[in-house]
């Protein structure tokens, strides 16, 4: 058991929510992210462009040399594969950007709420997150990334896809293996960070903690818009990734009758993670604030209801002796309480408004439907407009 002096020393080295180091807490176990953000703390979206450039530099020349850019015979080429183009040149570069951005962005949102007095982040909370984001996760992350990258490699090259899809060509897959390992690293790291930081939010918004939610705040979210804005931005990417993996499932697996084979397992896993991930990643950071907002609203309604019943009972018990002026005053009190009840009942219990929820629906439902619709009816649409 650690001595009080050691505990005090550990606490003294723990950053507070107002320190600059707090924003990098979510990636302290990840040596790659930590190294990048130490020297380029705001590289997030430039990282997507850098990854895109590297992908183009590798995919186009190697694909051209191996004859995989266009469809030849039974083999589908890169440039004729909508799912492949989306995942290589859109989703994976964005994954790298979100991998670097999301944990820091959530911590910045929490920091903003702490500065505004909405929540209080204690050093004990930061120390708790730091313990969960220790070096043990680093080894788990490395093993998961290498393992999943190799699983993808063998799932593609040993399956019937190796002779019918550009991505499953053994020579090309060998070139892409380092990409798959690094992309698996980014995805697993992002998921692990968000799980721990969601627990971190649960501590901050615990029932025994004082929070300063304002039901009539102009942002329509009780003053918690930084959280909902973060969740929406992350969900937009998850929805796009889910839409792309839906196309991968349809074109790579189901269309070739491989849905029930072992080769389809990694694709099924990715499709499930990103398919349901949009809903999970949107609501998970908001659940703890939601519970506190809902509890505060219910408590206020109960107090008002008790007051209403007290006035109502007193008035009814005095029917025989109460004068008309007393009746009028009691009626005004009861009417005022009904109006207050309606006002409290309209208070939000989720830290997002209707506009944000509409964007969420488009990101999680609209993107996959649009991608699937274009994949199925794209040729007919192009033919219709071309004929017109």
N, C-alpha and C positions, 0 to 999 in steps of 0.2 A: 504493500500500500504506500502511495506517495506521501511524503511528509508535508505538513502545512507550508513549509518554506518552499518546497519544490512546486507545490500547487500554486502558490503565490507567484513564483517565478514564471510558471507556464502561463498564468493569466496575464502577467505584465507584458508578455511578448505577443499576446493575442491582439490583433488589430480591432479597433472599434468600428462601428458602421460608418463613421465619418472619416476614417483614414483611407488613403488612396489604395492601400493593400487589400482593403475589403473587397474591391471589385474583382480581384483575381482569385478570391477564395475558392470559387467553384472549379478551378482548374489546377489547384495546387498539387494534385496527385498525377497530373498529366504532363510529363516532361516536354513533349512536343509543343503543346499549347503554351506552357509556361515559358519556354524559350522564345517562341515567336512573339508573345505578348510583352515580354520583358523589353524587347528592342523595338517592336512595332505595335504599341498598345491599341491603335485604332486601325489596324490593317484589314478588318473584317471583310468588307466588300471588295477591296483590292485583292484579297486572297482568292476570291472567286474568279476574278479575271486572270490571276496568275495560274490557277489550276486549269482554267479553260485553255489558256495559251499552251501549257505543257501538254494537255490532252490532245490539242490540235497538232502540235509538233510531233507527237508520237503516233496518233491514230491515222492521220492522213498519209504520211510517207510509208508507214509499215503496212497499212491497208492497201495502198497502191502497189507496193512491192509484192504483196501476197495475192493480189487480184481480188481483194475483198471489199472494194469501195462500192461496186455496183453488182447487181444480181447477175449471176452466171449459172445457167442450168438450174439445178435444184437449190443452190446456195443463195440465200438472201444476203445482199450487200448492205454495208453500213448506210449508205445514202438513200437506200430504199426502205429503211427500217425506221418507222416513226418512233417506236418505243426506244430503239437504240440511240437515235439522235437526241431525244429528250433526255435520256439518262446520262449519256456521255457529256453532252454540251450544255445542259441546263441544270439537271438535278444534282449531279455530283459536284460541280463547282459551287452550287449554292449550299450543298451539305458542308463543304469546307468552311464557307463563310459563316453559316449558322453554328457550326461546331465551335468556332472562335468567339462568336458574338453572343449566343444565347445565355450562357451562365453569367457572363459579365453584365449583360443587359438586365437580367432579372435582379441581380444584386444592386445594380444602379437604381432600379425601380424601388427596391426595398430601402435603399439609402435615401431616396427622395421622400418616401413616406416617413422615415425617421426624422429627417430634417424638418418636415412640416408638422411634426408632432402627432401624426396619425398613429404610429406605433413606436414602441421603444425596443431597440435592439440592444440586448445586454451582451457583455463580453462572454458570459457563460454560453449564450446562444451561438456566438461565433466559434467558441472553443468546441462546442458540440459538433458543429458542421466540420470543423477541422479534423476532429477525431475520425469521423466517418469518411472523410476524403483523404485518408492517410495512404502510406506507401503500399498497403495491402491491395488497394484497388489498382495500383499501377501494374502489378503482376497479373491480376485478373484481366485488366484491359489488354495487355500485351498478348496473353494467351488467347483471349477471345478474338482479337483482331487477326492474328496469324491463323488460328484455327478456322475461322469463318472464311478468310481469303482462300485457304487451301480447299475447303469444302466447295466453294464456288468453282474453283479451277477444275477439280475432278468431276463435279456435277455437270459442267459444260463439256469437257473434253472426253469423258467416258460415256456420254449419253448419245442417243441418235442425233442430237443437235450438232455434233461435231462435223457432220457432213452437209448440214443444211442451213447453218447460220454463221455469219461472219465472226461473231463474238466467240463462238465455240471452236473455231479452228485452233488446233493444238499449238501451232507456232504463235498465232496472235494472242491466244490466252496466256501463254508463257510471258509475253511482253506485258500483258495487262495485270499479271499476278501482283506485282508491287503496288499498283493502283488499287486493286481490290483490298489488299491488306491495309493500306493507309485509309481508304474510305470506310472499311469496317472499323478501324481504330476511331475515326471521327464519329461514326454513328453510335458505337457502343459508349464512347466517352460522353457524348451528348446525353444519351439516355441515363447513364449513371449519375451525371451531374444533376440532371433535372429531378431524379428520384430523391437525392439527398437534399436538394434545395427546396423541394416540396415539403419534406419533413421539417426543414428549417422554418418555412412559413407557418407550419402547424404549431411550432413552439411559440413563434411571435404572436400568433393570433389565438393562443390557448385561452380557455375559459377564465383562467385566473389572472389574465393580463389585461391591463387597461388600454383600450384603443380609442381613438378619436374620430370615429366615423361620423360624417355629417350627412344625414338623410337628405337635406335640401341643398347639398353642394351643387354649384352650377354645372359640374361635369356629368351629373346624372348617375354617378357611380358611387355616391357616398364619399367622394374624395379619394377613391382608390383607382382612378383611371390609369395611373402608371402600370398597375398590374394587368389590367385588362388589355391595354395597348400592347404590352409585351406578349401576352398570350395570343393575341390576334396575329401579330407578326410571325410568331413561331408556327402557328396553325396554318398560315398561308403557305409556308414551305412544306409542311407535313402533308397538306392536301395535294400539292403539286406532285410530291414524291409518291403519294398513294395513287394518284391518277396514272403516273408513269408505270408503276408496278402493276396496276390493273391491266395495262396494255401488254406488259411483259408476260403476265399470266395468260392472257388471251392468245397472243401471237406466238410465244415461245413454247408454252406448255400445253394449253388446252387444245389449240389448233392442231397439234401433232399427236394428240392422244397420250400425253405423258403425265396427265394430272395425278394418276395414282401410283406413279413410279417413285423410287427413291431419289432419282435425279431432280425431281420437282420440289423436294423438301425445302432447300434453302430459299427458293423463289417464293414458296408458300409462306415461309417464316417472314421474309421481308415484306410481302404483301400484307400479311396480318398486322405486323408491327406498324407499318406506315398507314395502312388502311384505317385501323382503329386509333392510330396514334394521334390523328388530328383532333379527335374528340377528347382523348385522354390528356394530351398536352395543353389543350385549351382550358379544360375544367380543373385539372389537378392543381395548378397554382392558385385557383380561385376558390377552392373548396373550403379552406380554413377561414378566409374572410367571409365567405357566404354563411358559414355556421354562426359566426359571431354576429353578423348583420341580422340574420333571421332570429337569433335568440334575443337580441336587443329589441327587435320589433315586437316579438311575441310578449316579452316582459312589459313593454310599454302598453300594449293593448290590454293585458291582464290588469294592470294597475288602473287604467281608465275604466275598464269594465267593472271592477270592484267599486270604484267611485260612483259610477252610473247607478249600480244596483243599490248603493247606500242612499243616494238622493231619491231614487224611485221608491224604495221601501219607506223612507221617512215621509214622503209625500202621501203615499197610499194609506199609511197608518194614521195620518192626520186629516183624512177626508172630512170627518165630522166637525172639526174645529177650525180648519184652515180657511182663512178669508180669501177673497178673490185676488187680492194683491199677492198673497203667498203662493196661490196657484200660478199666477203669471210669472213670478220669480223662479219657481221650480221648473216651469215649462221652458223658460229661457235657459236655465242651467242644463236641463236635459238636452235641449236642442243644440246648445254649444258643445256639449260632450259628444253628441252624435257627429257633429262636423269635425271635431278633433279626431274622433275615431276614424272617420273616412280619410282624413289627412294622413294619420299614422299608417293606416292600411295601405296607402299608396306609396309608402317608403320603399325603396329598392332593397332587395335581399340578395342580389348578385352585384358584384362590382363591374357591371357593364350595362350599357343602355341598348335600346332597340337597334340603333344604327350599327353598333359593334356586333350585335348578334346576327344582323343581316349579312355583314361581311364574313362572319364565321360560317354561316350556312353556304355562302358562295364558295368559300375556300375548301370546306370539307365535302360538300355534296356537288356543287356546281362544277368544280374542276374535273373530278373523275367522270361525271356524266358528259361533259363537253369533250373530253379526250376520247371516251368510249364511243360517243356519237360520231365524232369525226373519223375514227378508225373504221367504224362500220359503214357509214354513209358518205365518207369523204369523196370516193370516186363518183358516186351519183351526183353529189353537189357540184363537183368540178365539171362533170359532163353537162349538168343542167345549165350552169352559167356559161360554159363554153358554147353550148348549142344555142343559147340565147344571143 
